[in-house]
Amino acid sequence: MTAFSTINLQLPPGKSIFFASDFHLGSLRGEEGREQERIISGWLKSLREEAACLFLVGDIFDYWFEYKYVVHKGSIRFFGQLAGFADAGIPIYYFPGNHDMWIRDYFKTELNAVVSRAPVSFNISSADGTAHRFLVGHGDGLGPGDSTYKLLKVLFESRLARFLFRQVHPDFATRLAFAWSGQSRAANNRKGEEAFKGNEKEWLYQYCLEIERREHHDFYIFGHRHLPLDLEVGGNSRYINLGEWFSPASRLPYGRFDGTNMELRYYR
């Protein structure tokens, strides 16, 4: 039986929990990138009064490598909003994805964020005494299929890979990483990976079904797929994918849980 780490949360009256993923900050350049960051920062600012906590469900950056003393340029407004959350005592939960897997302790040290590379089970209790169980994770490498990526993920996350990449000058390493990332997204677009495949071929949906047969969760919250989805799992649960915020056609989806209802909403 799969064993997940479990965190208990108490949702105060009048507060909500917010979820978002796949901003891919850095994937857009120039004014497009600045406008994307302003939109995301504006969204975060609009949540501040209502948020009990914030879940960032992976691929927040198109590329992130954490050197010992070097921090990536850019995203200053975004970090400023996160610092505001941290200073206000609003917890941040960060689930690194396949693009920002090389996170170390920066977010924990600077923002007091809880960082988890594996899915985590959350028991969320509301003021009225009801409780809901969530399974949250980025989603890469879960479910059947995609064996090539699963092997690459093990290699990329190894200490040796991190050590070798750290020896490369940050300027060259960043150019290389963004080029790799852009080619990966372009290849997925050519293969139609962003289109809904049907329940049988949606690997994350199949993963949710498998887990639900073993242990019940009311909601399965994932990113990675770049496609907003809200699907029933076994009639008693829902799988919600949070979509993405970096393509021109994106409606800017995010999740909101108010203690009773879990909704997939859209900013703008």
C-alpha positions, -999 to 999 in steps of 0.1 A, spaced: 0 0 0 13 35 -9 23 55 21 22 93 17 35 119 41 5 135 59 0 171 70 -30 183 90 -43 218 82 -70 238 100 -88 262 77 -100 294 97 -134 308 91 -137 331 60 -103 319 46 -95 298 15 -67 277 2 -53 284 -33 -35 262 -57 -16 270 -90 11 254 -111 31 257 -143 38 294 -145 71 285 -163 85 319 -154 114 327 -177 99 309 -207 86 342 -221 112 369 -228 112 407 -229 79 425 -225 59 393 -227 78 379 -198 74 411 -177 37 412 -184 33 375 -174 51 382 -141 29 413 -135 -2 392 -140 9 365 -117 20 390 -91 -14 408 -94 -32 375 -88 -11 367 -57 -17 402 -44 -55 397 -48 -54 366 -27 -36 380 3 -66 389 25 -84 356 19 -56 331 17 -50 306 46 -22 290 26 -8 289 -9 1 257 -29 26 261 -58 24 228 -76 55 227 -96 71 241 -128 68 276 -114 100 284 -132 109 272 -166 144 265 -153 158 267 -118 192 256 -106 203 265 -71 239 274 -68 254 280 -34 257 318 -39 241 326 -72 204 335 -76 186 338 -110 179 372 -123 143 382 -128 110 374 -111 116 401 -85 79 411 -83 69 375 -80 93 369 -51 82 401 -35 46 388 -34 57 355 -19 78 373 7 46 392 16 28 359 21 56 347 43 58 379 63 20 377 69 24 342 83 6 326 53 22 291 47 36 283 12 38 247 0 60 241 -29 61 209 -50 91 211 -75 83 199 -110 104 186 -138 116 221 -147 124 233 -112 136 200 -97 169 214 -88 155 234 -59 175 231 -26 169 252 4 164 287 -10 126 287 -7 127 272 28 153 296 41 139 328 25 102 321 25 98 294 51 82 273 24 75 236 29 91 219 -1 82 183 -11 93 164 -42 67 136 -37 29 139 -34 17 147 1 -17 139 17 -34 168 35 -62 165 60 -79 198 59 -104 206 86 -129 234 84 -144 256 111 -177 237 109 -160 204 118 -160 189 83 -127 174 70 -115 167 34 -85 148 23 -63 161 -5 -34 144 -24 -12 171 -39 18 168 -62 33 181 -94 25 149 -113 56 142 -134 66 105 -135 34 92 -119 11 67 -134 18 42 -162 39 49 -193 66 75 -199 94 51 -189 121 71 -207 113 102 -187 112 83 -155 147 71 -161 159 106 -171 143 120 -139 163 96 -117 195 106 -135 188 144 -134 180 142 -97 211 124 -88 239 141 -68 264 134 -96 242 153 -121 238 182 -98 276 183 -91 285 182 -128 260 209 -138 273 231 -109 307 231 -125 293 249 -156 293 287 -156 258 300 -147 255 321 -179 262 292 -202 242 267 -181 212 290 -181 213 294 -219 216 257 -223 187 249 -199 163 274 -215 171 260 -250 165 224 -238 132 235 -221 120 253 -252 127 224 -275 108 201 -251 77 222 -251 78 226 -289 81 188 -293 51 183 -270 31 208 -290 40 190 -323 29 157 -308 -4 171 -295 5 164 -259 -16 194 -247 -48 179 -260 -71 158 -238 -64 121 -245 -94 105 -230 -95 90 -195 -78 58 -205 -47 76 -218 -45 104 -192 -17 89 -170 -24 111 -140 -60 103 -140 -51 66 -141 -27 72 -112 -56 88 -92 -78 58 -99 -51 34 -87 -45 54 -55 -83 57 -48 -87 20 -49 -61 18 -21 -69 48 0 -96 75 -3 -89 111 -10 -116 137 -17 -95 156 -42 -64 149 -63 -46 181 -72 -18 180 -98 -1 202 -124 23 191 -151 -4 184 -177 -8 220 -189 -45 213 -193 -72 223 -168 -92 193 -159 -119 184 -134 -128 147 -136 -146 124 -113 -125 96 -98 -146 66 -88 -177 87 -82 -166 99 -48 -135 119 -56 -122 145 -81 -90 148 -100 -82 185 -107 -54 195 -130 -43 232 -126 -33 239 -162 -7 265 -171 -1 303 -172 25 308 -199 8 303 -233 -12 332 -250 -44 311 -250 -42 302 -213 -72 313 -193 -50 313 -162 -66 285 -141 -62 281 -104 -78 261 -76 -97 275 -46 -109 255 -16 -131 274 9 -137 246 33 -167 232 15 -162 236 -22 -132 229 -43 -133 249 -76 -112 253 -107 -114 290 -113 -98 314 -139 -80 347 -133 -89 376 -157 
